[in-house]
Every structure is written in structure tokens, then in C-alpha cells.
Amino acid sequence: MSTTKMYGFVLIGLALLFSALVIMLAILSQAVEKTTPSHYVHWIHYIDPLVYVCVFVPLGIGIYLLVKKDG
């Protein structure tokens, strides 16, 4: 297995790990939003960009590295 494909698998694994963390954060934010006044929960609006940066970018790069032709 080439190093490029290994990096692809690592990035896909990180994307899956980050997706699990983002799902837990979303569940937590729903619980916080129901029990806290809305002006205290500004950080909830940062979940969507967090998903794009921490999940889709490593996933896309990892898939690209897996299908990339060596040489």
C-alpha cells in the first residue's frame, strides 16, 4: 500500500471521528438550547461551518487520495 493511500484512509478515519463528535455536539446543543435563554447560546451557530471544515474537507481529500493514480 502506498503512502498516499494510507494518508487517504487516515483522513477518512478522521472525518468519521469528527462526524461522530459533531453529532454529539449537535445533540448537546439541542439540550442546551431548550434549557438556556437564547442569548447565551451563540456558539450553536458555529456547528454548520464546523461540519463543513472538520468532516467534508478531510473526507473529500481522503477520497481523492484513495482514487488518485500513483505515478
PyMOL Python script that loads the backbone (N, CA, C, O; Angstrom):
from pymol import cmd

cmd.read_pdbstr("""\
ATOM      1  N   MET A   1       0.848  -1.173   0.000  1.00  0.00           N
ATOM      2  CA  MET A   1       0.000   0.000   0.000  1.00  0.00           C
ATOM      3  C   MET A   1       0.897   1.241   0.000  1.00  0.00           C
ATOM      4  O   MET A   1       1.855   1.341   0.767  1.00  0.00           O
ATOM      5  N   SER A   2       0.565   2.154  -0.859  1.00  0.00           N
ATOM      6  CA  SER A   2       1.388   3.353  -0.954  1.00  0.00           C
ATOM      7  C   SER A   2       1.074   4.318   0.184  1.00  0.00           C
ATOM      8  O   SER A   2       0.036   4.223   0.840  1.00  0.00           O
ATOM      9  N   THR A   3       1.976   5.222   0.391  1.00  0.00           N
ATOM     10  CA  THR A   3       1.809   6.218   1.443  1.00  0.00           C
ATOM     11  C   THR A   3       0.611   7.113   1.167  1.00  0.00           C
ATOM     12  O   THR A   3      -0.085   7.528   2.094  1.00  0.00           O
ATOM     13  N   THR A   4       0.368   7.412  -0.105  1.00  0.00           N
ATOM     14  CA  THR A   4      -0.766   8.270  -0.463  1.00  0.00           C
ATOM     15  C   THR A   4      -2.087   7.627  -0.069  1.00  0.00           C
ATOM     16  O   THR A   4      -2.966   8.295   0.476  1.00  0.00           O
ATOM     17  N   LYS A   5      -2.230   6.345  -0.338  1.00  0.00           N
ATOM     18  CA  LYS A   5      -3.464   5.651   0.028  1.00  0.00           C
ATOM     19  C   LYS A   5      -3.593   5.535   1.547  1.00  0.00           C
ATOM     20  O   LYS A   5      -4.701   5.590   2.079  1.00  0.00           O
ATOM     21  N   MET A   6      -2.480   5.379   2.238  1.00  0.00           N
ATOM     22  CA  MET A   6      -2.517   5.326   3.686  1.00  0.00           C
ATOM     23  C   MET A   6      -3.016   6.669   4.252  1.00  0.00           C
ATOM     24  O   MET A   6      -3.844   6.699   5.162  1.00  0.00           O
ATOM     25  N   TYR A   7      -2.501   7.771   3.698  1.00  0.00           N
ATOM     26  CA  TYR A   7      -2.983   9.086   4.135  1.00  0.00           C
ATOM     27  C   TYR A   7      -4.471   9.252   3.835  1.00  0.00           C
ATOM     28  O   TYR A   7      -5.194   9.881   4.608  1.00  0.00           O
ATOM     29  N   GLY A   8      -4.930   8.693   2.721  1.00  0.00           N
ATOM     30  CA  GLY A   8      -6.353   8.748   2.389  1.00  0.00           C
ATOM     31  C   GLY A   8      -7.194   8.037   3.433  1.00  0.00           C
ATOM     32  O   GLY A   8      -8.213   8.566   3.877  1.00  0.00           O
ATOM     33  N   PHE A   9      -6.773   6.839   3.828  1.00  0.00           N
ATOM     34  CA  PHE A   9      -7.508   6.106   4.861  1.00  0.00           C
ATOM     35  C   PHE A   9      -7.492   6.857   6.190  1.00  0.00           C
ATOM     36  O   PHE A   9      -8.502   6.885   6.894  1.00  0.00           O
ATOM     37  N   VAL A  10      -6.359   7.466   6.541  1.00  0.00           N
ATOM     38  CA  VAL A  10      -6.268   8.217   7.796  1.00  0.00           C
ATOM     39  C   VAL A  10      -7.219   9.411   7.772  1.00  0.00           C
ATOM     40  O   VAL A  10      -7.902   9.677   8.761  1.00  0.00           O
ATOM     41  N   LEU A  11      -7.267  10.130   6.655  1.00  0.00           N
ATOM     42  CA  LEU A  11      -8.152  11.288   6.566  1.00  0.00           C
ATOM     43  C   LEU A  11      -9.624  10.887   6.606  1.00  0.00           C
ATOM     44  O   LEU A  11     -10.438  11.583   7.212  1.00  0.00           O
ATOM     45  N   ILE A  12      -9.971   9.778   5.970  1.00  0.00           N
ATOM     46  CA  ILE A  12     -11.356   9.306   6.034  1.00  0.00           C
ATOM     47  C   ILE A  12     -11.700   8.890   7.464  1.00  0.00           C
ATOM     48  O   ILE A  12     -12.804   9.158   7.938  1.00  0.00           O
ATOM     49  N   GLY A  13     -10.765   8.239   8.152  1.00  0.00           N
ATOM     50  CA  GLY A  13     -10.997   7.881   9.555  1.00  0.00           C
ATOM     51  C   GLY A  13     -11.178   9.099  10.438  1.00  0.00           C
ATOM     52  O   GLY A  13     -12.038   9.106  11.318  1.00  0.00           O
ATOM     53  N   LEU A  14     -10.370  10.137  10.209  1.00  0.00           N
ATOM     54  CA  LEU A  14     -10.534  11.379  10.966  1.00  0.00           C
ATOM     55  C   LEU A  14     -11.872  12.031  10.671  1.00  0.00           C
ATOM     56  O   LEU A  14     -12.509  12.564  11.579  1.00  0.00           O
ATOM     57  N   ALA A  15     -12.308  11.999   9.425  1.00  0.00           N
ATOM     58  CA  ALA A  15     -13.604  12.575   9.067  1.00  0.00           C
ATOM     59  C   ALA A  15     -14.732  11.842   9.787  1.00  0.00           C
ATOM     60  O   ALA A  15     -15.679  12.472  10.259  1.00  0.00           O
ATOM     61  N   LEU A  16     -14.638  10.512   9.874  1.00  0.00           N
ATOM     62  CA  LEU A  16     -15.663   9.754  10.592  1.00  0.00           C
ATOM     63  C   LEU A  16     -15.644  10.064  12.085  1.00  0.00           C
ATOM     64  O   LEU A  16     -16.696  10.164  12.715  1.00  0.00           O
ATOM     65  N   LEU A  17     -14.454  10.214  12.647  1.00  0.00           N
ATOM     66  CA  LEU A  17     -14.344  10.578  14.056  1.00  0.00           C
ATOM     67  C   LEU A  17     -14.936  11.960  14.307  1.00  0.00           C
ATOM     68  O   LEU A  17     -15.694  12.149  15.258  1.00  0.00           O
ATOM     69  N   PHE A  18     -14.594  12.923  13.460  1.00  0.00           N
ATOM     70  CA  PHE A  18     -15.127  14.270  13.619  1.00  0.00           C
ATOM     71  C   PHE A  18     -16.637  14.297  13.420  1.00  0.00           C
ATOM     72  O   PHE A  18     -17.331  15.067  14.083  1.00  0.00           O
ATOM     73  N   SER A  19     -17.159  13.464  12.513  1.00  0.00           N
ATOM     74  CA  SER A  19     -18.613  13.447  12.318  1.00  0.00           C
ATOM     75  C   SER A  19     -19.316  12.943  13.575  1.00  0.00           C
ATOM     76  O   SER A  19     -20.383  13.442  13.933  1.00  0.00           O
ATOM     77  N   ALA A  20     -18.729  11.964  14.241  1.00  0.00           N
ATOM     78  CA  ALA A  20     -19.317  11.483  15.493  1.00  0.00           C
ATOM     79  C   ALA A  20     -19.277  12.582  16.555  1.00  0.00           C
ATOM     80  O   ALA A  20     -20.239  12.760  17.302  1.00  0.00           O
ATOM     81  N   LEU A  21     -18.176  13.311  16.621  1.00  0.00           N
ATOM     82  CA  LEU A  21     -18.080  14.401  17.595  1.00  0.00           C
ATOM     83  C   LEU A  21     -19.073  15.515  17.289  1.00  0.00           C
ATOM     84  O   LEU A  21     -19.660  16.090  18.206  1.00  0.00           O
ATOM     85  N   VAL A  22     -19.267  15.825  16.013  1.00  0.00           N
ATOM     86  CA  VAL A  22     -20.215  16.877  15.639  1.00  0.00           C
ATOM     87  C   VAL A  22     -21.646  16.442  15.948  1.00  0.00           C
ATOM     88  O   VAL A  22     -22.463  17.262  16.367  1.00  0.00           O
ATOM     89  N   ILE A  23     -21.958  15.157  15.744  1.00  0.00           N
ATOM     90  CA  ILE A  23     -23.297  14.668  16.089  1.00  0.00           C
ATOM     91  C   ILE A  23     -23.536  14.800  17.588  1.00  0.00           C
ATOM     92  O   ILE A  23     -24.616  15.213  18.011  1.00  0.00           O
ATOM     93  N   MET A  24     -22.532  14.449  18.396  1.00  0.00           N
ATOM     94  CA  MET A  24     -22.674  14.605  19.845  1.00  0.00           C
ATOM     95  C   MET A  24     -22.829  16.070  20.228  1.00  0.00           C
ATOM     96  O   MET A  24     -23.610  16.400  21.120  1.00  0.00           O
ATOM     97  N   LEU A  25     -22.091  16.949  19.561  1.00  0.00           N
ATOM     98  CA  LEU A  25     -22.206  18.383  19.829  1.00  0.00           C
ATOM     99  C   LEU A  25     -23.582  18.901  19.438  1.00  0.00           C
ATOM    100  O   LEU A  25     -24.136  19.754  20.131  1.00  0.00           O
ATOM    101  N   ALA A  26     -24.138  18.406  18.349  1.00  0.00           N
ATOM    102  CA  ALA A  26     -25.476  18.834  17.929  1.00  0.00           C
ATOM    103  C   ALA A  26     -26.535  18.382  18.926  1.00  0.00           C
ATOM    104  O   ALA A  26     -27.457  19.135  19.238  1.00  0.00           O
ATOM    105  N   ILE A  27     -26.409  17.163  19.424  1.00  0.00           N
ATOM    106  CA  ILE A  27     -27.356  16.679  20.439  1.00  0.00           C
ATOM    107  C   ILE A  27     -27.235  17.509  21.706  1.00  0.00           C
ATOM    108  O   ILE A  27     -28.241  17.879  22.312  1.00  0.00           O
ATOM    109  N   LEU A  28     -26.005  17.799  22.106  1.00  0.00           N
ATOM    110  CA  LEU A  28     -25.784  18.634  23.280  1.00  0.00           C
ATOM    111  C   LEU A  28     -26.353  20.037  23.080  1.00  0.00           C
ATOM    112  O   LEU A  28     -26.933  20.610  24.003  1.00  0.00           O
ATOM    113  N   SER A  29     -26.191  20.589  21.881  1.00  0.00           N
ATOM    114  CA  SER A  29     -26.683  21.938  21.636  1.00  0.00           C
ATOM    115  C   SER A  29     -28.203  21.987  21.692  1.00  0.00           C
ATOM    116  O   SER A  29     -28.774  22.984  22.134  1.00  0.00           O
ATOM    117  N   GLN A  30     -28.868  20.915  21.247  1.00  0.00           N
ATOM    118  CA  GLN A  30     -30.329  20.885  21.335  1.00  0.00           C
ATOM    119  C   GLN A  30     -30.770  20.892  22.803  1.00  0.00           C
ATOM    120  O   GLN A  30     -31.732  21.571  23.162  1.00  0.00           O
ATOM    121  N   ALA A  31     -30.066  20.139  23.640  1.00  0.00           N
ATOM    122  CA  ALA A  31     -30.406  20.113  25.058  1.00  0.00           C
ATOM    123  C   ALA A  31     -30.132  21.469  25.700  1.00  0.00           C
ATOM    124  O   ALA A  31     -30.922  21.938  26.519  1.00  0.00           O
ATOM    125  N   VAL A  32     -29.021  22.096  25.337  1.00  0.00           N
ATOM    126  CA  VAL A  32     -28.681  23.395  25.915  1.00  0.00           C
ATOM    127  C   VAL A  32     -29.664  24.460  25.445  1.00  0.00           C
ATOM    128  O   VAL A  32     -30.058  25.332  26.219  1.00  0.00           O
ATOM    129  N   GLU A  33     -30.058  24.389  24.179  1.00  0.00           N
ATOM    130  CA  GLU A  33     -30.951  25.398  23.620  1.00  0.00           C
ATOM    131  C   GLU A  33     -32.323  25.352  24.292  1.00  0.00           C
ATOM    132  O   GLU A  33     -32.976  26.387  24.433  1.00  0.00           O
ATOM    133  N   LYS A  34     -32.759  24.180  24.700  1.00  0.00           N
ATOM    134  CA  LYS A  34     -34.069  24.056  25.337  1.00  0.00           C
ATOM    135  C   LYS A  34     -34.060  24.539  26.782  1.00  0.00           C
ATOM    136  O   LYS A  34     -35.102  24.932  27.307  1.00  0.00           O
ATOM    137  N   THR A  35     -32.907  24.515  27.426  1.00  0.00           N
ATOM    138  CA  THR A  35     -32.865  24.839  28.855  1.00  0.00           C
ATOM    139  C   THR A  35     -32.209  26.178  29.158  1.00  0.00           C
ATOM    140  O   THR A  35     -32.170  26.588  30.319  1.00  0.00           O
ATOM    141  N   THR A  36     -31.692  26.873  28.145  1.00  0.00           N
ATOM    142  CA  THR A  36     -30.943  28.107  28.368  1.00  0.00           C
ATOM    143  C   THR A  36     -31.555  29.223  27.530  1.00  0.00           C
ATOM    144  O   THR A  36     -31.991  28.978  26.405  1.00  0.00           O
ATOM    145  N   PRO A  37     -31.593  30.436  28.054  1.00  0.00           N
ATOM    146  CA  PRO A  37     -32.069  31.556  27.232  1.00  0.00           C
ATOM    147  C   PRO A  37     -31.221  31.704  25.970  1.00  0.00           C
ATOM    148  O   PRO A  37     -30.020  31.435  25.989  1.00  0.00           O
ATOM    149  N   SER A  38     -31.845  32.131  24.883  1.00  0.00           N
ATOM    150  CA  SER A  38     -31.192  32.105  23.574  1.00  0.00           C
ATOM    151  C   SER A  38     -29.976  33.014  23.482  1.00  0.00           C
ATOM    152  O   SER A  38     -29.088  32.744  22.673  1.00  0.00           O
ATOM    153  N   HIS A  39     -29.893  34.081  24.275  1.00  0.00           N
ATOM    154  CA  HIS A  39     -28.738  34.962  24.135  1.00  0.00           C
ATOM    155  C   HIS A  39     -27.479  34.380  24.780  1.00  0.00           C
ATOM    156  O   HIS A  39     -26.418  35.000  24.711  1.00  0.00           O
ATOM    157  N   TYR A  40     -27.572  33.221  25.395  1.00  0.00           N
ATOM    158  CA  TYR A  40     -26.387  32.572  25.958  1.00  0.00           C
ATOM    159  C   TYR A  40     -25.797  31.512  25.032  1.00  0.00           C
ATOM    160  O   TYR A  40     -24.718  30.993  25.323  1.00  0.00           O
ATOM    161  N   VAL A  41     -26.451  31.176  23.946  1.00  0.00           N
ATOM    162  CA  VAL A  41     -26.018  30.045  23.135  1.00  0.00           C
ATOM    163  C   VAL A  41     -25.611  30.483  21.729  1.00  0.00           C
ATOM    164  O   VAL A  41     -26.083  29.915  20.744  1.00  0.00           O
ATOM    165  N   HIS A  42     -24.749  31.477  21.629  1.00  0.00           N
ATOM    166  CA  HIS A  42     -24.273  31.946  20.322  1.00  0.00           C
ATOM    167  C   HIS A  42     -23.429  30.891  19.616  1.00  0.00           C
ATOM    168  O   HIS A  42     -23.369  30.876  18.386  1.00  0.00           O
ATOM    169  N   TRP A  43     -22.779  30.013  20.367  1.00  0.00           N
ATOM    170  CA  TRP A  43     -21.869  29.036  19.772  1.00  0.00           C
ATOM    171  C   TRP A  43     -22.583  27.994  18.935  1.00  0.00           C
ATOM    172  O   TRP A  43     -21.935  27.302  18.149  1.00  0.00           O
ATOM    173  N   ILE A  44     -23.900  27.854  19.074  1.00  0.00           N
ATOM    174  CA  ILE A  44     -24.643  26.866  18.293  1.00  0.00           C
ATOM    175  C   ILE A  44     -24.553  27.174  16.803  1.00  0.00           C
ATOM    176  O   ILE A  44     -24.580  26.257  15.982  1.00  0.00           O
ATOM    177  N   HIS A  45     -24.446  28.451  16.441  1.00  0.00           N
ATOM    178  CA  HIS A  45     -24.406  28.831  15.026  1.00  0.00           C
ATOM    179  C   HIS A  45     -23.091  28.431  14.353  1.00  0.00           C
ATOM    180  O   HIS A  45     -22.978  28.512  13.130  1.00  0.00           O
ATOM    181  N   TYR A  46     -22.112  28.008  15.123  1.00  0.00           N
ATOM    182  CA  TYR A  46     -20.835  27.596  14.547  1.00  0.00           C
ATOM    183  C   TYR A  46     -20.800  26.106  14.208  1.00  0.00           C
ATOM    184  O   TYR A  46     -19.775  25.622  13.728  1.00  0.00           O
ATOM    185  N   ILE A  47     -21.876  25.369  14.440  1.00  0.00           N
ATOM    186  CA  ILE A  47     -21.873  23.923  14.183  1.00  0.00           C
ATOM    187  C   ILE A  47     -21.827  23.638  12.687  1.00  0.00           C
ATOM    188  O   ILE A  47     -21.086  22.752  12.261  1.00  0.00           O
ATOM    189  N   ASP A  48     -22.601  24.366  11.874  1.00  0.00           N
ATOM    190  CA  ASP A  48     -22.603  24.090  10.429  1.00  0.00           C
ATOM    191  C   ASP A  48     -21.239  24.294   9.784  1.00  0.00           C
ATOM    192  O   ASP A  48     -20.792  23.407   9.057  1.00  0.00           O
ATOM    193  N   PRO A  49     -20.547  25.423  10.011  1.00  0.00           N
ATOM    194  CA  PRO A  49     -19.196  25.524   9.444  1.00  0.00           C
ATOM    195  C   PRO A  49     -18.244  24.471   9.996  1.00  0.00           C
ATOM    196  O   PRO A  49     -17.327  24.033   9.301  1.00  0.00           O
ATOM    197  N   LEU A  50     -18.457  24.066  11.238  1.00  0.00           N
ATOM    198  CA  LEU A  50     -17.627  23.013  11.829  1.00  0.00           C
ATOM    199  C   LEU A  50     -17.810  21.707  11.072  1.00  0.00           C
ATOM    200  O   LEU A  50     -16.848  20.971  10.852  1.00  0.00           O
ATOM    201  N   VAL A  51     -19.053  21.417  10.671  1.00  0.00           N
ATOM    202  CA  VAL A  51     -19.311  20.206   9.889  1.00  0.00           C
ATOM    203  C   VAL A  51     -18.584  20.281   8.555  1.00  0.00           C
ATOM    204  O   VAL A  51     -17.949  19.312   8.139  1.00  0.00           O
ATOM    205  N   TYR A  52     -18.672  21.423   7.882  1.00  0.00           N
ATOM    206  CA  TYR A  52     -18.052  21.541   6.563  1.00  0.00           C
ATOM    207  C   TYR A  52     -16.538  21.423   6.644  1.00  0.00           C
ATOM    208  O   TYR A  52     -15.921  20.753   5.815  1.00  0.00           O
ATOM    209  N   VAL A  53     -15.943  22.063   7.626  1.00  0.00           N
ATOM    210  CA  VAL A  53     -14.478  22.082   7.703  1.00  0.00           C
ATOM    211  C   VAL A  53     -13.931  20.773   8.261  1.00  0.00           C
ATOM    212  O   VAL A  53     -12.967  20.229   7.722  1.00  0.00           O
ATOM    213  N   CYS A  54     -14.523  20.268   9.318  1.00  0.00           N
ATOM    214  CA  CYS A  54     -13.945  19.109  10.012  1.00  0.00           C
ATOM    215  C   CYS A  54     -14.394  17.764   9.460  1.00  0.00           C
ATOM    216  O   CYS A  54     -13.760  16.747   9.740  1.00  0.00           O
ATOM    217  N   VAL A  55     -15.472  17.735   8.680  1.00  0.00           N
ATOM    218  CA  VAL A  55     -15.956  16.454   8.171  1.00  0.00           C
ATOM    219  C   VAL A  55     -15.784  16.363   6.661  1.00  0.00           C
ATOM    220  O   VAL A  55     -15.133  15.442   6.168  1.00  0.00           O
ATOM    221  N   PHE A  56     -16.354  17.297   5.928  1.00  0.00           N
ATOM    222  CA  PHE A  56     -16.376  17.160   4.470  1.00  0.00           C
ATOM    223  C   PHE A  56     -15.021  17.423   3.825  1.00  0.00           C
ATOM    224  O   PHE A  56     -14.694  16.795   2.818  1.00  0.00           O
ATOM    225  N   VAL A  57     -14.229  18.329   4.377  1.00  0.00           N
ATOM    226  CA  VAL A  57     -12.908  18.587   3.780  1.00  0.00           C
ATOM    227  C   VAL A  57     -11.983  17.381   3.925  1.00  0.00           C
ATOM    228  O   VAL A  57     -11.423  16.944   2.920  1.00  0.00           O
ATOM    229  N   PRO A  58     -11.790  16.810   5.141  1.00  0.00           N
ATOM    230  CA  PRO A  58     -10.943  15.617   5.221  1.00  0.00           C
ATOM    231  C   PRO A  58     -11.514  14.425   4.447  1.00  0.00           C
ATOM    232  O   PRO A  58     -10.762  13.629   3.885  1.00  0.00           O
ATOM    233  N   LEU A  59     -12.849  14.304   4.417  1.00  0.00           N
ATOM    234  CA  LEU A  59     -13.460  13.208   3.680  1.00  0.00           C
ATOM    235  C   LEU A  59     -13.186  13.342   2.181  1.00  0.00           C
ATOM    236  O   LEU A  59     -12.843  12.364   1.517  1.00  0.00           O
ATOM    237  N   GLY A  60     -13.336  14.536   1.665  1.00  0.00           N
ATOM    238  CA  GLY A  60     -13.073  14.762   0.249  1.00  0.00           C
ATOM    239  C   GLY A  60     -11.615  14.556  -0.114  1.00  0.00           C
ATOM    240  O   GLY A  60     -11.308  13.929  -1.128  1.00  0.00           O
ATOM    241  N   ILE A  61     -10.723  15.072   0.696  1.00  0.00           N
ATOM    242  CA  ILE A  61      -9.289  14.901   0.431  1.00  0.00           C
ATOM    243  C   ILE A  61      -8.902  13.425   0.550  1.00  0.00           C
ATOM    244  O   ILE A  61      -8.105  12.924  -0.243  1.00  0.00           O
ATOM    245  N   GLY A  62      -9.466  12.731   1.543  1.00  0.00           N
ATOM    246  CA  GLY A  62      -9.159  11.310   1.721  1.00  0.00           C
ATOM    247  C   GLY A  62      -9.627  10.479   0.549  1.00  0.00           C
ATOM    248  O   GLY A  62      -8.900   9.602   0.081  1.00  0.00           O
ATOM    249  N   ILE A  63     -10.837  10.741   0.064  1.00  0.00           N
ATOM    250  CA  ILE A  63     -11.336  10.006  -1.105  1.00  0.00           C
ATOM    251  C   ILE A  63     -10.490  10.328  -2.327  1.00  0.00           C
ATOM    252  O   ILE A  63     -10.188   9.440  -3.124  1.00  0.00           O
ATOM    253  N   TYR A  64     -10.104  11.594  -2.480  1.00  0.00           N
ATOM    254  CA  TYR A  64      -9.239  11.964  -3.606  1.00  0.00           C
ATOM    255  C   TYR A  64      -7.913  11.201  -3.552  1.00  0.00           C
ATOM    256  O   TYR A  64      -7.435  10.703  -4.571  1.00  0.00           O
ATOM    257  N   LEU A  65      -7.327  11.115  -2.362  1.00  0.00           N
ATOM    258  CA  LEU A  65      -6.055  10.407  -2.241  1.00  0.00           C
ATOM    259  C   LEU A  65      -6.201   8.912  -2.502  1.00  0.00           C
ATOM    260  O   LEU A  65      -5.271   8.275  -2.996  1.00  0.00           O
ATOM    261  N   LEU A  66      -7.370   8.345  -2.170  1.00  0.00           N
ATOM    262  CA  LEU A  66      -7.579   6.922  -2.424  1.00  0.00           C
ATOM    263  C   LEU A  66      -7.724   6.617  -3.913  1.00  0.00           C
ATOM    264  O   LEU A  66      -7.225   5.595  -4.384  1.00  0.00           O
ATOM    265  N   VAL A  67      -8.397   7.486  -4.653  1.00  0.00           N
ATOM    266  CA  VAL A  67      -8.635   7.191  -6.066  1.00  0.00           C
ATOM    267  C   VAL A  67      -7.553   7.768  -6.974  1.00  0.00           C
ATOM    268  O   VAL A  67      -7.543   7.497  -8.175  1.00  0.00           O
ATOM    269  N   LYS A  68      -6.650   8.555  -6.412  1.00  0.00           N
ATOM    270  CA  LYS A  68      -5.576   9.162  -7.194  1.00  0.00           C
ATOM    271  C   LYS A  68      -4.632   8.076  -7.718  1.00  0.00           C
ATOM    272  O   LYS A  68      -4.276   7.140  -7.002  1.00  0.00           O
ATOM    273  N   LYS A  69      -4.251   8.221  -8.942  1.00  0.00           N
ATOM    274  CA  LYS A  69      -3.306   7.276  -9.544  1.00  0.00           C
ATOM    275  C   LYS A  69      -1.894   7.621  -9.090  1.00  0.00           C
ATOM    276  O   LYS A  69      -1.483   8.781  -9.128  1.00  0.00           O
ATOM    277  N   ASP A  70      -1.163   6.610  -8.665  1.00  0.00           N
ATOM    278  CA  ASP A  70       0.229   6.835  -8.255  1.00  0.00           C
ATOM    279  C   ASP A  70       1.116   6.903  -9.493  1.00  0.00           C
ATOM    280  O   ASP A  70       0.996   6.111 -10.427  1.00  0.00           O
ATOM    281  N   GLY A  71       2.013   7.890  -9.453  1.00  0.00           N
ATOM    282  CA  GLY A  71       2.968   7.988 -10.549  1.00  0.00           C
ATOM    283  C   GLY A  71       2.547   8.880 -11.589  1.00  0.00           C
ATOM    284  O   GLY A  71       3.260   9.057 -12.576  1.00  0.00           O
TER     285      GLY A  71
END
""", "prot")
cmd.dss("prot")
cmd.show_as("cartoon", "prot")
cmd.util.cbc("prot")
cmd.orient("prot")
